[in-house]
Amino acid sequence: MIGRRLTILAALLLVWGAAIFVKLFSLQVLHHQEYVRMARNRQELDLEIPAPRGTIFDRHGQPLAMSVPTESVYVNPLKVPDLGVASQILALVLHLDQQELYGKMKWSYENRRGFLWVKRKIGFDEGQSLRQLALEWIEIQSESQRHYPNGTLAAQVLGSVDFQEKGNAGIEKALDADLRGQPGHARLLTDVNRRGIDSQLDTEAHAGLPVTLTIDERLQFVAEREIAAAVEAHQAASGSVVVMDPHSGEILAMASYPTFNPNLPPQPGENVNRQNHAISVPFEPGSVFKVMTLSAALETTNLTPESLINCHGGVLKLPGRVIHDSHTGLGIIPMAMVLAKSSNIGAIEVGMRVGQTNLYDYVRRFGFGQRTGIELPAESGGKLRRLPHWGKTSLASISMGQEVSVTTVQLAQAGAVIANGGLLVRPRLVLKKGNKATAQATPVRVVKPETAITMRQMMEGVVLPGGTGTAARLEGYSVGGKTGSAQIYDVATKHYSHTYNGSFLGFAPLTNPAIVVVVTLNGTHGTAGFGGAAAAPVFHAVAAEALRVLDVPKDLPDEPATLDAKKEEVDDLSIADIGSELPNILEDQDEDGNPVIAGGMGPRVPNFQGKTMRAVLAEAAAQGLTVVPDGSGVARVQSPPPGSPLHEGERIRVQFAR
């Protein structure tokens, strides 16, 4: 009997032991990983270690954007003892709306949400106040905050970041993958109250790459100051400035106005301020585009700066429209004077000689109708219609800068072609990523070197006395440039309005340009808003400072560049009338397409270029010729050009410069 009981007891013990063994096997072997995971969820917190975002520097190592440490506050609404009291405490310390915060906490509690951000990026004093409360249900997490130490400086270039420090505009967006880095992870062992006991680092955080831009902080400041003053003074809608090295393509300054402060959250209606007008807002360039027309003529025709162009007295009839030069009395003038006086009819005549196919080809070669590829998002390629879509008057319109839209950075790229000897150099904004220099695109030949040199000489006539851009002249430096004044097309009325785009494209010094500067003001009014009056002075201020900062040697004596507004012409606007019945004076040409010169042949004009004023006046007096001198120094430009037939009573105008 006793033996049977012992047997039963032993069997029970065996079964009990087997059950324990099975349970242990299940816990330690079969479901070990699952229970470990559950334990870790209760005892450990997985913390993400944010990676510092890479700093953005200017070309001299000055910080333009950086990440600084900060803290954020969150709670678990399911563990808050009293939502009402908690919301009052947090609202008081963090300067929040108590009712709004209570509503968020109550909603999270009712929906069983165990996490709620109370406030991101708190101040130092706020963090200290919360720590002094020593409330275990208040959690503080370390983060980083993007900071722009110069406020609005280069705001459209740099862009901004969102609350997760992800780039949403400018360089911050374009190079977000390089700047963000890789976050790390750590495990924090906690007690029953979720207080930290020990921690273990799983993966280290890798900071984002520092990025060095081509921007010069000093020139950026000057460009922004000058374009802001010009926009305000001329009551324009917006404006932009680009300063570019014509040989490397490096953008030394890119200013856009109106602007914004990337340190502040976006405000309603601020989208326009956040646009980078230099790359994203195309416009009709107007007369500044004549640089491309005349360059194509030098390349594809037998025209030279001395070639005579018939400007037809300032009126030209086209199919369905009539073009008026704003200059009265321009008849037959040399092509160099077409550029200096910015004759629209002269440019059209030159464009007719170039032809549609050649003009389209060279406009494309200069980079228009396509993006430059600069390292910024939202770049516009402008608009240049393909040849099959050109109308009857498109050749004439494009020759003088209408029916085509461009951006300021595209004009800078085109200006660099003339300045560097005929090569298309792509604009670049990023100098280095980390310690690695970025590659420069291979330059492409656009025009012959001799064409570029000739264009530089003709563009000097624009800023000399009698040209449309005399306000751009610099003390101690020779300058080449071109003004532009274009009526803004009104889509609603399908007519050109009385608001304008005023622009100036220029470079200095003339023989070996170190900089190209393009200035654009959009939405100006009246003659004071034309390129010569509104944009050229901005070029003067920005270029003078850039040449000083870059320590470029002077190539002229230090004589103040004076401007007599009564003598200078700043009006280069084209005026289009519809339905005029004037004869088609495009047909006023001979069989070879040359202008017809009325009247008999008189004496030939002597070559005064390079001679002093005394020598010119003496030679003219000896031949019985009348000379109208302008300026001082030696003869640079004369009209009519040397060798031209001189009509009875006609005077010779000679421009002198040092």
C-alpha positions in Angstrom: 0.0 0.0 0.0 2.7 2.4 1.0 4.7 1.3 -2.1 1.7 2.2 -4.4 1.4 5.6 -2.8 5.0 6.3 -3.3 4.7 5.2 -6.9 1.8 7.6 -7.5 3.7 10.4 -5.7 6.8 9.7 -7.8 4.7 9.8 -11.0 3.1 13.0 -9.9 6.4 14.5 -9.2 7.7 13.3 -12.5 4.8 14.9 -14.3 5.2 18.1 -12.4 8.9 18.2 -13.1 8.2 17.5 -16.8 5.7 20.3 -16.9 8.2 22.6 -15.3 10.8 21.5 -17.8 8.5 22.0 -20.7 7.6 25.5 -19.4 11.3 26.3 -18.9 12.1 25.0 -22.4 9.3 27.2 -23.8 10.5 30.3 -21.9 14.2 29.8 -22.5 14.3 28.2 -25.9 11.1 28.4 -28.0 9.9 31.9 -26.9 13.1 33.3 -25.6 13.4 36.1 -28.1 9.8 37.2 -27.7 10.1 37.5 -23.9 13.4 39.3 -24.2 11.7 41.7 -26.6 8.8 42.2 -24.1 11.2 42.7 -21.3 13.2 45.2 -23.2 10.1 47.1 -24.1 9.3 47.4 -20.4 12.8 48.1 -19.1 14.5 49.8 -22.0 14.0 52.9 -24.1 15.3 53.0 -27.7 16.7 56.6 -28.1 17.6 58.1 -31.4 20.7 60.2 -31.3 20.2 63.1 -33.8 23.0 63.7 -36.2 24.1 67.4 -36.3 23.2 68.9 -39.7 26.2 70.0 -41.7 27.2 73.7 -41.4 27.1 75.8 -44.5 30.0 78.2 -45.0 30.7 81.0 -47.4 33.9 80.8 -49.5 36.0 82.3 -46.7 34.8 79.9 -44.0 32.2 82.2 -42.5 29.2 80.2 -41.2 25.9 81.0 -43.0 23.8 78.2 -41.5 24.6 75.9 -38.5 22.8 73.6 -36.1 22.8 74.4 -32.4 21.7 72.1 -29.5 18.3 72.6 -28.1 15.6 70.7 -26.2 12.0 69.7 -26.8 9.3 68.6 -24.3 6.9 65.7 -24.5 4.5 63.8 -22.2 2.7 60.5 -22.1 -0.9 61.6 -21.5 -1.8 58.1 -20.2 0.6 58.6 -17.3 -0.2 62.2 -16.4 -2.0 62.2 -13.0 -4.3 65.2 -13.8 -4.6 66.5 -17.3 -6.1 69.8 -16.2 -3.3 70.6 -13.6 -0.6 69.3 -16.0 -1.8 71.6 -18.8 -1.8 74.6 -16.5 1.7 73.9 -15.3 3.1 73.4 -18.8 1.2 76.3 -20.4 2.6 78.6 -17.7 6.2 77.6 -18.0 6.3 77.2 -21.8 4.1 80.2 -22.6 1.4 78.2 -24.3 -2.4 78.5 -24.6 -3.7 76.4 -21.7 -7.0 75.5 -23.3 -5.5 74.4 -26.5 -2.9 72.3 -24.8 -5.5 70.7 -22.5 -7.6 69.8 -25.6 -4.6 68.1 -27.2 -3.8 66.1 -24.1 -7.4 65.1 -23.5 -7.7 63.9 -27.1 -4.5 61.9 -26.8 -5.7 60.3 -23.6 -9.1 59.4 -25.0 -7.5 57.8 -28.1 -5.0 55.9 -26.0 -2.0 57.8 -27.5 1.1 57.5 -25.3 3.1 60.3 -26.8 2.5 64.0 -27.3 4.9 66.8 -28.2 4.2 69.7 -25.9 6.7 72.1 -27.4 9.6 71.8 -29.7 12.9 73.8 -29.5 12.3 75.3 -26.1 14.5 78.1 -24.6 17.2 77.5 -22.1 15.2 79.2 -19.3 12.2 77.1 -20.0 14.2 73.9 -19.8 15.7 75.0 -16.4 12.2 75.8 -15.0 10.9 72.4 -16.0 13.8 70.6 -14.4 13.3 72.5 -11.1 9.7 71.1 -11.0 11.1 67.5 -10.9 7.9 66.0 -12.2 8.5 62.5 -13.5 5.8 62.7 -16.2 7.6 65.6 -17.9 10.1 64.3 -20.5 12.8 66.5 -22.1 14.6 65.3 -25.2 17.8 66.8 -26.7 17.6 68.0 -30.3 19.3 70.4 -32.6 17.9 73.6 -34.1 19.0 75.2 -37.4 20.3 78.7 -36.9 21.2 81.3 -39.5 23.6 83.7 -37.8 23.2 86.5 -40.4 19.4 86.5 -40.5 18.1 87.4 -43.9 21.6 87.3 -45.6 21.5 85.0 -48.6 18.1 83.7 -47.4 16.8 82.6 -50.8 20.2 80.9 -51.6 20.4 79.0 -48.2 16.6 78.2 -48.0 15.3 76.8 -44.8 14.3 73.6 -42.9 11.1 72.2 -41.5 10.5 71.1 -37.8 12.3 67.8 -38.5 15.4 69.7 -39.9 14.7 68.5 -43.4 15.6 71.0 -46.1 12.6 72.5 -47.8 14.1 75.3 -50.0 17.4 76.5 -51.4 20.7 74.7 -50.7 19.2 73.2 -47.6 16.8 71.2 -49.9 19.1 70.7 -52.9 21.9 69.2 -50.7 19.7 67.7 -48.0 21.1 64.2 -48.3 24.6 65.5 -47.7 23.7 67.9 -44.9 21.4 65.6 -42.8 23.9 62.9 -41.8 23.0 59.6 -40.2 21.3 59.5 -36.7 22.6 57.1 -34.0 20.8 54.9 -31.6 21.2 54.1 -27.9 19.4 51.8 -25.4 18.5 53.3 -22.0 17.8 50.8 -19.1 15.0 52.2 -16.8 13.4 51.4 -13.5 9.7 51.0 -12.8 9.3 54.7 -13.0 11.0 54.9 -16.3 14.0 56.6 -14.8 17.3 55.9 -16.4 19.7 53.5 -14.8 22.2 52.6 -17.5 22.7 53.2 -21.2 24.3 51.4 -24.1 25.3 52.9 -27.4 24.3 50.8 -30.4 25.3 53.0 -33.3 27.0 56.4 -33.3 25.5 59.4 -35.0 27.4 60.7 -38.1 27.2 64.4 -38.6 26.2 65.8 -42.0 28.8 67.1 -44.4 29.8 70.7 -44.1 29.2 72.6 -47.4 31.3 75.5 -48.6 29.5 77.8 -51.1 31.1 80.1 -53.6 29.2 83.1 -52.0 31.3 85.9 -50.6 29.5 87.1 -47.5 30.8 90.6 -47.9 29.6 91.0 -51.5 26.3 89.3 -50.7 25.7 92.0 -48.1 26.4 94.8 -50.6 24.3 93.2 -53.3 21.3 92.8 -51.0 21.6 96.3 -49.6 21.8 97.9 -53.0 18.9 95.9 -54.6 16.7 96.5 -51.6 17.3 100.3 -51.8 16.7 100.3 -55.6 13.4 98.3 -55.4 12.1 100.7 -52.7 13.3 103.8 -54.5 11.7 102.9 -57.8 8.6 101.3 -56.2 9.4 98.0 -58.1 7.7 94.7 -57.3 11.0 92.8 -56.9 14.6 92.7 -57.9 17.7 90.5 -58.1 21.5 90.8 -58.5 24.0 88.1 -59.6 27.8 88.6 -59.3 29.7 85.9 -61.1 33.3 85.0 -61.9 33.3 84.8 -65.7 36.2 82.3 -65.8 35.2 79.8 -63.2 31.4 80.3 -63.1 31.5 80.8 -59.3 28.6 82.9 -58.0 30.1 85.4 -55.6 26.7 86.9 -54.7 23.1 86.2 -55.5 20.6 88.6 -54.0 16.8 88.7 -54.2 14.3 91.2 -52.9 11.9 91.1 -51.1 13.4 88.6 -48.7 12.7 86.7 -45.4 14.3 85.5 -42.2 14.9 81.7 -42.3 15.1 81.7 -38.5 11.4 82.5 -38.2 8.6 80.2 -39.2 6.8 80.9 -42.5 4.2 83.6 -42.3 0.9 83.8 -44.3 1.5 85.4 -47.7 5.2 85.1 -47.5 5.7 82.8 -50.5 6.7 85.6 -52.8 9.4 86.7 -50.4 10.8 83.2 -50.3 11.2 83.0 -54.1 14.7 83.3 -55.5 14.0 85.8 -58.2 17.4 85.4 -59.7 16.7 81.8 -60.8 12.9 81.2 -60.5 11.2 84.3 -62.0 11.8 84.7 -65.8 11.1 88.0 -67.5 11.4 89.6 -70.9 14.9 91.1 -71.0 14.4 93.9 -73.5 17.4 95.6 -75.0 20.0 93.8 -73.0 19.3 90.9 -75.3 20.8 92.9 -78.2 24.2 91.6 -77.0 23.2 88.1 -78.3 21.8 89.6 -81.6 24.9 91.5 -82.4 27.2 88.6 -81.3 25.4 86.3 -83.8 25.8 89.0 -86.5 29.5 89.1 -86.0 29.7 85.4 -86.2 27.4 84.7 -89.1 27.4 87.8 -91.3 29.9 90.2 -92.8 28.7 93.0 -90.4 31.3 94.8 -88.3 31.1 97.5 -85.7 31.5 100.1 -88.4 28.9 98.6 -90.7 26.1 101.1 -91.5 22.6 100.2 -90.2 19.5 102.0 -91.3 17.4 102.9 -88.3 14.7 104.6 -90.6 14.3 107.7 -88.5 12.9 105.7 -85.5 9.9 104.1 -87.1 9.6 100.6 -88.5 6.4 98.9 -89.7 6.1 95.1 -89.3 3.1 92.9 -90.1 0.4 93.9 -87.7 2.6 96.2 -85.6 4.8 99.2 -85.7 8.1 99.6 -83.8 9.2 103.0 -82.6 12.7 103.8 -81.3 12.5 106.0 -78.2 15.4 107.9 -79.8 14.2 110.4 -82.4 16.1 111.1 -85.5 18.3 108.0 -85.7 19.0 107.4 -89.3 22.0 105.5 -90.7 24.4 104.8 -87.9 27.3 102.3 -87.4 26.4 99.0 -85.7 28.5 100.0 -82.7 26.2 103.0 -82.2 23.1 100.7 -82.5 24.3 99.0 -79.3 25.4 102.2 -77.6 22.2 104.0 -78.4 20.2 100.8 -77.9 18.3 101.3 -81.2 15.5 98.7 -81.4 15.0 99.2 -85.1 18.8 98.9 -85.6 18.7 95.6 -83.7 15.9 94.4 -85.8 17.8 95.3 -89.0 20.8 93.3 -87.7 18.5 90.4 -86.7 17.1 90.3 -90.2 20.6 89.9 -91.6 21.3 87.1 -89.1 18.1 85.2 -89.9 15.8 83.1 -87.8 17.9 79.9 -87.9 21.2 81.5 -86.9 19.6 83.7 -84.3 17.8 80.8 -82.7 21.0 78.7 -82.7 23.1 81.4 -81.1 20.5 82.3 -78.5 20.5 78.6 -77.5 24.3 78.6 -77.5 24.3 81.4 -75.0 22.2 79.2 -72.7 18.7 80.6 -73.0 15.6 78.4 -73.1 17.3 75.9 -70.8 18.3 75.6 -67.2 21.8 76.6 -66.2 22.1 73.6 -63.9 23.0 75.7 -60.8 22.7 73.7 -57.6 19.4 75.1 -56.5 15.8 73.7 -56.7 13.0 75.4 -58.7 15.2 76.9 -61.4 13.4 78.1 -64.4 14.8 77.6 -67.9 13.0 80.7 -69.2 11.1 80.5 -72.5 12.4 80.3 -76.0 10.0 78.9 -78.5 11.2 76.4 -81.1 11.5 77.8 -84.6 8.3 76.2 -86.0 6.4 78.2 -83.4 7.8 81.6 -84.4 5.4 84.1 -85.8 5.8 86.6 -88.6 7.4 89.2 -86.3 9.2 86.8 -83.9 12.6 87.4 -85.5 12.1 91.2 -85.0 10.8 90.8 -81.4 13.5 88.4 -80.3 16.2 90.6 -81.9 15.4 93.3 -79.4 14.5 91.1 -76.4 10.8 90.5 -76.7 9.0 87.1 -77.1 11.7 85.5 -75.0 11.9 85.2 -71.2 15.1 84.8 -69.2 16.4 84.7 -65.6 19.0 86.9 -64.0 21.4 84.0 -63.7 21.0 83.1 -67.4 22.0 86.7 -68.3 25.0 86.4 -66.0 26.0 83.2 -67.8 25.6 84.9 -71.2 27.5 87.9 -70.1 30.4 85.6 -69.0 30.7 84.3 -72.5 31.6 87.8 -73.7 33.8 88.5 -70.7 35.9 85.4 -70.7 36.6 85.2 -74.5 33.7 83.3 -75.9 33.2 80.2 -73.6 29.9 79.2 -71.9 30.8 78.5 -68.3 28.1 77.0 -66.1 27.3 78.9 -63.0 28.2 77.1 -59.8 27.3 77.7 -56.2 28.9 74.8 -54.3 32.7 75.0 -53.8 33.2 72.0 -51.5 31.3 69.2 -49.9 33.3 68.3 -46.8 36.9 68.5 -47.9 36.2 67.5 -51.5 36.0 70.2 -54.1 33.1 70.0 -56.5 33.9 69.4 -60.2 33.5 72.2 -62.7 31.7 71.6 -65.9 33.8 71.7 -69.1 33.4 75.1 -70.8 31.9 75.1 -74.3 32.9 77.4 -77.1 30.1 79.8 -78.1 31.7 82.5 -80.1 35.2 83.1 -81.4 37.6 85.0 -79.1 37.8 87.9 -81.6 34.0 88.2 -81.5 34.0 88.4 -77.7 36.7 91.1 -77.8 34.8 93.1 -80.4 31.6 92.8 -78.4 33.4 94.0 -75.3 34.6 97.1 -77.1 31.1 97.8 -78.4 29.7 97.3 -75.0 32.1 99.9 -73.6 30.3 102.4 -75.8 27.1 101.8 -73.8 28.7 103.3 -70.6 30.7 106.1 -72.3 29.1 109.5 -72.8 26.2 109.3 -75.2 25.4 105.7 -74.3 22.4 104.5 -72.3 24.3 103.1 -69.4 26.6 106.0 -68.3 25.5 105.6 -64.7 27.4 102.3 -64.6 30.8 103.9 -65.2 33.4 103.2 -62.5 36.2 105.2 -61.1 39.5 103.7 -62.1 38.1 100.8 -64.2 36.9 100.4 -67.8 33.5 98.9 -68.0 31.4 97.1 -70.7 27.7 96.7 -70.4 24.2 96.8 -71.8 21.0 98.3 -70.5 17.6 96.7 -70.9 14.1 98.2 -70.5 11.2 96.0 -71.4 7.5 96.6 -71.1 5.7 93.9 -69.1 3.2 92.0 -71.0 -0.3 92.0 -69.5 -1.9 88.6 -70.0 -5.4 89.9 -69.3 -5.4 92.6 -71.9 -3.0 90.9 -74.2 -1.0 94.1 -74.6 2.2 95.5 -73.2 1.6 97.5 -70.1 3.3 100.7 -68.7 5.3 98.8 -66.1 8.8 97.7 -67.0 11.6 95.3 -66.3 14.8 97.4 -66.0 18.1 95.6 -66.2 21.8 96.0 -66.7 24.4 93.5 -67.7 28.0 94.5 -67.2 31.6 93.5 -66.5 34.9 95.0 -65.5 37.8 95.7 -66.2 37.2 95.6 -69.9 40.5 94.0 -71.1 40.3 91.1 -68.6 37.0 91.1 -66.8 37.2 89.8 -63.2 33.4 90.0 -62.6 30.1 89.9 -64.3 27.3 91.7 -62.6 23.6 91.5 -63.7 20.9 93.7 -62.0 17.2 93.3 -62.6 14.3 95.3 -61.3 10.8 94.0 -62.0 7.7 96.1 -62.1 9.2 99.6 -62.3 7.3 102.7 -63.5 8.1 105.6 -65.7 11.4 106.5 -67.4 13.1 106.4 -64.0 12.5 102.7 -63.9 14.4 102.0 -67.2 17.6 100.0 -67.1 19.9 102.9 -67.5 18.3 104.9 -64.6 17.3 102.1 -62.2 19.6 99.1 -62.7 22.9 100.7 -63.9 23.5 102.6 -60.6 23.1 99.3 -58.7 25.7 97.8 -61.0 28.0 100.8 -60.2 27.7 100.3 -56.4 28.0 96.5 -56.4 30.8 96.3 -59.0 32.9 99.0 -57.3 32.8 97.1 -54.0 33.4 93.7 -55.6 36.5 95.0 -57.5 37.8 96.5 -54.2 37.2 93.4 -52.2 38.8 91.2 -54.8 41.7 93.6 -55.1 41.5 93.8 -58.9 44.1 96.2 -60.3 42.8 99.4 -61.8 43.2 100.1 -65.5 42.2 103.8 -65.7 43.4 106.9 -63.9 41.5 107.6 -60.7 39.1 110.2 -62.0 35.5 110.4 -60.8 33.0 109.0 -63.2 30.7 112.0 -63.7 27.3 111.9 -65.3 25.4 114.9 -66.7 21.9 113.6 -66.7 20.9 116.3 -69.2 23.3 114.9 -71.8 23.0 111.2 -71.3 20.3 109.0 -72.8 18.8 106.4 -70.5 15.8 105.5 -72.5 16.1 102.3 -74.5 12.5 101.2 -74.5 10.8 99.7 -77.6 7.3 100.9 -78.3 4.9 98.7 -80.3 1.8 100.1 -81.9 -0.8 98.0 -83.6 -2.4 98.7 -86.9 -0.3 101.6 -88.2 -0.6 102.2 -92.0 3.0 103.4 -92.5 4.8 101.8 -95.4 6.9 98.7 -94.7 10.3 100.3 -94.5 12.0 97.0 -94.1 12.1 97.0 -97.9 14.2 100.2 -97.9 17.3 98.2 -98.9 19.4 97.5 -102.0 19.8 94.1 -103.6 22.4 93.0 -101.1 20.3 94.0 -98.1 22.4 97.1 -97.4 20.8 100.3 -96.3 20.0 102.8 -99.1 21.7 106.1 -98.5 19.8 109.0 -100.0 21.6 112.0 -101.5 25.0 112.4 -103.1 28.4 111.3 -101.8 30.4 113.9 -99.8 33.8 113.7 -98.2 34.9 110.7 -96.2 35.0 110.8 -92.4 38.6 110.7 -91.1 39.7 108.2 -88.5 40.0 110.1 -85.2 40.3 107.1 -82.9 43.2 107.1 -80.5 43.9 110.9 -81.0 43.8 113.6 -78.5 41.0 116.2 -78.6 43.5 118.9 -79.7 44.7 116.7 -82.6 41.1 115.9 -83.6 39.9 119.5 -83.6 43.0 120.6 -85.6 42.5 117.9 -88.3 38.8 118.6 -88.6 39.5 122.4 -88.9 42.0 121.8 -91.7 39.4 119.8 -93.6 36.5 122.1 -93.0 34.6 119.5 -90.9 32.4 120.2 -87.8 33.2 118.0 -84.8 31.1 117.7 -81.6 33.5 116.5 -78.9 32.2 114.7 -75.7 34.3 113.7 -72.7 38.1 114.0 -72.2 41.2 112.0 -73.0 41.6 110.2 -76.4 39.0 109.5 -79.0 37.3 106.1 -78.4 34.1 106.1 -80.5 33.0 108.3 -83.4 29.8 108.6 -85.4 29.7 108.4 -88.4 32.6 105.8 -88.4 35.8 106.3 -90.2 35.5 106.1 -94.0 31.8 106.8 -94.1 30.4 109.3 -96.6 29.8 112.7 -94.9 26.7 114.5 -96.1 26.5 118.3 -96.4 26.1 119.9 -93.1 26.5 116.7 -91.1 28.5 116.9 -87.9 30.9 114.3 -86.6 30.4 113.3 -82.9 33.5 112.0 -81.2 33.5 110.5 -77.7 36.7 110.8 -75.7 37.7 108.8 -72.7 40.8 108.0 -70.7 
